[in-house]
Amino acid sequence: MMMRLIFIICIQIFFLFSCKQSETLEENDTPNVVFIVVDDLGHKDLGIYGSTFYDTPSLDSLAQVSTRFTNAYAASPVCSPTRAALITGKDPVRVNITDWIPGFKMEYVENPELIPPEDIHNLPLSEETMAEAFKSYGYKTFYAGKWHLGETSDYWPGQQGFDINKGGHHKGSPPGGYYSPYENPRLENGPDGEYLTDRLVDESIQFIENNQDSAFFLYLAFYTVHTPIQGCEKYDSYYQQKKQLLPDQGKVETVQDGRLTTRINQSDAKYAAMVRSMDENVGRILRKLNQLDMADNTIIVFTSDNGGLTARGNNPGPTSVYPLRAGKGWLYEGGIKVPLLIKAPGQQSGVITEQTAISMDLYPTVLQLAGLPLLQDQHLDGQSLLPYPDNNEKVDERMLVWHYPHYHGTTWRPGSAIRQGDWKLIEFYEENTVELYNLAEDEGEQLNLANQLPQKAEELRRLMHQYIKARHGSYPQEISANIQTSPDR
């Protein structure tokens, strides 16, 4: 009897200890989040995604221990809409931020035929941002870099769930350029010659060091590689020399695509130096996490807000995403396809998946990776990508839609696009035309199948407009009649 009593007591002590250990484990294993967004980084701008001129050793190494998405998309071909989608989990159409803030001035548009719809210039405070979600679970929240989601300080990161804001304000490009003085109302100037990309990571590392004993959500939105293309003194000479070794010493190569002049080779030394500095600074964060024994308990997301800048007006841009067509500002693949790496505790390393993904997916994905409840009423247009890192052969034929009813400085004119499976359709509202492509056979979108497959084109067009209408999207107005453009005209 006594032995049985001792045995029962021992079992009770064991379970009590196990519960205490489990509670401690849960506390200590709460994963941190480092969410990195690069501005205007093209799909082909990393070594791991095919670049041979730019050097990205840190990100290439990160990709080896991450899930790499080969069919990841930005929610828009320009920055503000995608940034809204990332932080809210909603389609830009639903949020009513469908153009960069404040948008392209109509006086610069040559012979416009439509009046673009008006959208809002401040992300509503009623949205429960990703930062607010993590903050509600006790996370320390930090923002560094480009915000571009509010014209006034009432709508900057400090009002959208971030405890600390270093550099996030209304401007989309660094007002003082990439060297101090920065002329940034949310970032004190550093010593003369300090480089902005370095400074943002200095601030990020300090935040990490100050929060080793608590879970944190760090959102780093680099201003680079957005214009002005100023290079980085540390790497400028190296890439000037590397450029000289290219065929024709890196002479710019272009293709004429209607009104668009697109660059098709990577040889801009200043741009390469900016990419290299960005990569080096990502590496600094990764090394700090390793040094503090936090790497295995940190979720890392790396992506871009739109495709690479391959054209500026009628002139070529600083980068190339060839063989993808066009670039930033356009709804061809070059304007919306982006890099995406996701690393999480316990995740299989080096997975490559062809599953389509889009900006809105990252909010629910990161919540689920952190073991937090999904917020179905908030991230309405995103779906968790969690199944795919563990099953790279699982590919669902999702429907993705982009609505960009505005004019852009790269000569884009209002239109929308849809992808379903391998099929991609783009509608141009001024011309009242559609283009249909099979991306599995035609990644560069060169063979328009709309006339050969009119039923398929009409099916996708109908689905696209159903999606836009369901989210209360607005269409351009005809200048001549000042009436709403009907998707059925």
N, C-alpha and C positions, 0 to 999 in steps of 0.2 A: 504493500500500500504506500509506504514511504517512498519507494523507488518510483512508483507511478507518479506521485505528487511532484517529486524532484524533476521527473521527465517533463511533466506539464509545465512547470515553472520555467524550465530551460527553453521549451518551445515558445512560451510567451515572451521571454526575454529576447529570443532570436528574432521573432516577428517584430517586436518593438524596435530592436536595433536596425532591422532591415527597413522598417518604415522610415526611421530617422535618417538612415543612410540614403534612402530613395529621395526624401525631401531635400536633403543637402545636394544630392546629385542633380536634381531638377533645378535647384537654384544655381548651381555652378555651371550647369550645361545649357543655360539659356543662351542661345546663339546671338552673337553680334551680327550686324549687317553693315556691309560697305557697298554702297550703290554708286557706280561710276558712270557718268554720261559724258561723252565727248561731243563737242559741237562740230557738225559738218563732217564727221569722219566717214569716209566712204567704205563700201563693202569690201573693196580690194586694197584698203590702206594698211592692212597688217600683213606681216610675213605669213602668218598662219592661214590667211585668206587669199594669199597669192601674190603679194607685193615682193618684188626683187630689188627695188630701189630704196624703199624705206626700210629701216631696221627697227624691229620691235621685239627684242629678245625677252623682255619681261612678260609681255602679253603672250608671246608664243609659248613660253614656259607655263604660264597660267592655263593656257588652253589644254595643255597635256594633263592637267589634273581637274579639268572642268568638263561640262557638257558644252559642245560647240554646235550652235545652230547654223545650218547652211541656208535656211529659208526664213530668216528673221527679217521683219519689216518694221519701219517706223510708221506711226499712225498718220503721218503727213509728210509731204516733201519739204516742209519748212518747220522752223523750230518751235514756236510757241504752241501750236496745236499738239505736237508730240509731247512737249513738256507737260501740258495739261493732262494728256492721256496717261503718261507715266505716273503722275502723282495722284490721279483720281481713279484710275482704272476704267474711265469712261471714254467712249469715242469722242473726238473733238466736236463732231456734229451735235452730240447730246449736250456738251458743255457750252456750245456756241462760241468756241474759239477755233475758227477754221482758217485763220491766216496769222502770219507773224504780226506781232503788235508793234506799231499801229497799222502796218500794212503798206503796200506799194502805192505811191501817189498816182492817181489817175492821169494827172497832167503829163506824166512820163510815158504813158501808154500810146503807142502809135495806132491811130484809127480804131479806137475801141468800139465794139458793136453792142456791148452789154454793160449794165451797171451791176457790179458785184453786190451781194447782200452785205448788210452791216452786221458785224459780230461784236462781241464784248471785248473790252481791253483789260479786264481784271478778273482773275479766277475767283469765283464766288466763295465767300467765307463759309457758306453753308455746306460746301463739300467737305467730307471727312477725308483729308489727305492721308497718304501712306504714313507720313510723319505723325499725324494725330493718332492714327491707329496704334502705332508702336508706342507712342507716348502714353496712351491710355493703359498700356500694360507695363508701365514703369521704366521704359527705355529712356535714356538720355538721347536727345536728338540734336543733330548738327548739320548745318548747311554751309557749303563753300562753293563759290563760283557763280555761274550765270543763272539767273532766275527767269526774267523776261515774261512774267505772268501777271504783272500789275503795273499800271502807269503811276500809281501813287503808293506811298510807303504803307498805307493801310492794308495793302494786299501783298506785301513782301513776305519772305519766309518766316519772319518772327511772328506774323499773324496767321500762319498756316501750319503751325505745329512744331516749329523748330526752336529749340532753346537758344541756340547760337546761330547767327547768320554772318558769315564772312564773305562779303562781296556780292550778295544777291540783291539786285535792284531792278530798275525798269529797262535798262539798256540791254540790247542783244549782243553788242560787241564791246570790248573794253574801251571806255571813253578816252583813256589816256594811253592806249596801246598796251603792249606787253612788258614794258619796262616802267619802273617807278619813276616819277609820280603817276599814280593810277587814275586820279580824278574820279574815284569811286566813293560814293557816300557811305558805303558799308564796309570799306576796307581802308585802314590807315596806310598812308604811304610808307614804303620801306626806304632803305638807303638808295641813293641814285644807282641805277643799273640793276637793281633787284628784278628778277624775272617773275612775271605773274604766275606762271605754271608752278614754279618752285615755291612761291609764297603760299599758294592755296594748299599745297601738300604740307608745307611747314605747319600751317594752322591745323590741318587734319591730323597730323601726327601728334601735335600737342594735345588735341582733344582725345585721341586714343590713349596717350600716356596718362592723362588726367582721369580717365574713366576705366581703368583696368579692373576695378572691383565692382563695376555695374554694367549691365547690358546696354549697348548703345546702337543707334541707327545713324550712320554717317552717310550723307548724300553729297557726293563730290561731282559738281557739274563744271568741268573744265570750260573756260572760254575758248581755248585752243581747240581745233585748228581753224576757227572762224577768222575772217578778215579782220584787221589788216594782216597780210602775210608778211610778218616781220622777221621770221627766222628765230634763231636762238644762238647767241654769240658762241656758246660752248661747242656747237656743232656746225656752224655755218661753213667754216673752211673745209671741214671733212667732206661735206656734201657737194661743195663746189668742185672739189677734186674728184669725187666719185662721179659727178655729172660729166666731167671731161672724158671719162673712160667709156661713156655710153656711145652707141652708134650716132654719128653726126653730132657728137658732143652734147647729146640730150636736146637737140632742136625740137621745139614743140610740134607735135603731129596732131592734126585735127581731121574730123570728117564734117561735111556740111549735111545737115539733117533738116531740110526745109529751111525755116528761119533760124535754126539753131546751129551754132558752131561749137562742136564738142571736142574737148581734148581726149586723145586716146593713148597717150603715153605718160608715164610718171618720170619726171626729170627736174621738177622745180626744187632747187637746193634749199631755199628758205622754208618751203612747206615741209620738206623731208626733215629739216632740223627741228621744226615744231612738233612733228610726229615723234621724233626720237626723244625730245624732252618730255613729252607726255608719257611715253613708255617708261623712261627712266624714273619718272615720279610715281607711276603706278608701282614700279619695282620697289621704290622706297617704302611705300605703304605695306607691300607684301613682306618685305624684310623686317619691318617694325613689328608686324603681327607675329612673325616667326620668333623674333627676339624676345617678345613678351609671352611666348607660348600661347598665343591666341589664335593662331592660324587654323588649327583643327576645329575650332569652335566659332568660326566666322563665315557667314554667307557672303559671297562676293558676286555681284552682278556687274557686267561691263557691256555697254552698248553705245549707240549713237542716236542723235535726234532726227537725222535725215541722211540722205545720200550725199556723196561727195560733190564739191563744187567743181564741176567740169566745164562750166560756161559762165561768163559774166556779160550779160547783154549779148551782143554779136561777137564777143571775143571769147577765146578759150579761158577756162579757169585754171587753178593751180594744180589740180590732180586729175586722175583718170580712174574710171571704174570699168573700163573696157574688159570684156566684151559686152557688159551691160550697156543699155542704151540711155543716153542723156545723163542727167545728174540732178543735183539739188534743184527744187522748184518744179520738177516734172514728175508725172505719174508713170513714166516708164520705169523699168526696174532700177535703173541707176539712181533715180531720185528717192526711192523708198526702201531699197534693200540695204540692210545694215549688219555689222557684226553683232553677235550676241554670245557671251560666255557666261555660264552660271556655275559657280562652285559652292558646294554645301557640305556640311559635316556628314560623314558616312556615305557620301555619294560615290558611285563608281567613277574612276578616273578615265579621262581621255575618250569619252563618248562623243560620237559625231552623229547628229540626227538631222534628217531632212524634214522633220515636222515643221509646218508653218507656224510662226509665232509673230505677235504684234505687240506694240508698246503696252496696250491695256492689260496684257496677260501678266505683266511682271508684278503688279500689286498683289493679286491673289497668290501668285507663285511664291513670292517672298513670305507672305503671311503663313502659307502652308509649310514652307521649309522651316520656319521658325516655330512651328507647332502651335500657331495661334488660330483662332476661329476665322473662317472666311466671313466677309461682310457683303453678302449677296446684294443688298440694296445699294451699295456704294460702287463696287467694281462691276457694274452691270454688263459691260461689254468685253470684259477680259475673262479668260479661263486659265486655271492653274496648269502650268506646264509640267507639273511634278511627275506624271507617268512616264515622260519621255527620257529623262536621264537614266532610268532603270531598264528601258526597253527601246533601244535605238532603232529597232525594226518596226515599231508601232508608229504608223503615220496615218492620221485622220485627214480626210478631204474637207478641210474647213472652208468657210466662205469669209473672205476678208474684203472690206470696202474702204475706199478712200474718196473723200469729197473735197475737192479744192476748187470752189467756184470763184476764184480770184485771178487777177493778173499778177505776174511776177517778173522781176527784173531780168530773169534768164530767158525771157520771151515766151514763157508759158502763158496760155490764155485759158479761161474757165473750163473746167471739166471734172469728170469723176472716173473712177476705175473700180473693177471688181476682180478678185481672183477666187476661183473655186476649183480645187484640185489642180490640174495642170493648165487649166484654161484661164486666160486673162483678157478682159475687155476694157477698153478705154473709150469714153465718150467725150467729144469736143463740142461744147455748146454753141460756139459761134458758127462753126461749119455745119452743125447738126449731123455729124458723122460719128461712126464707131469704128474701132479697130479691134480685131480678135486675133489672139496669139495662143499657140500651144507651147508653154514654157519648157516642157520636157524635151521638145525637139528644137526649140527656137529660143534659147535663153536671151539672145540679143534683140528679140522682137523685131525681126526684119521681114517676116512673111505674114502679111495681113490676110486672114482667112475669112473676114466678115462676109465677102460676097460669095465665097464658096460654101459657107455654112451659116446662112441667114437665120435659120431656126435657133441654132446654138447662140448666135449673137443676140437675138431678141430675148431668148430665155434669160441670159445673164444680165442684159440691160434691165429687164423687168425686175429681177431679184435685187439688183443694185438700187433701183429707185424705191422699191418696197422698204429696203433697209434704211435708206436716207429719210424717207417719209415717216417711218416708225420712230425715228429719233428727232422728228420735227425739224429736219434740215431745211435750209433756205436755198433758193436758186437765184441765179442772176436775173435781172430784168432787162428787157430789150430797151435800148436807148430810144429808138424811134417811137415806140408805142408806150413805153414806161409801164409795161405789164409783166407779170411774172412769167418767166420762161417755163413752159410746161415740158416735163420729161417725155410727153407723148406727142409733141408737135412734129 
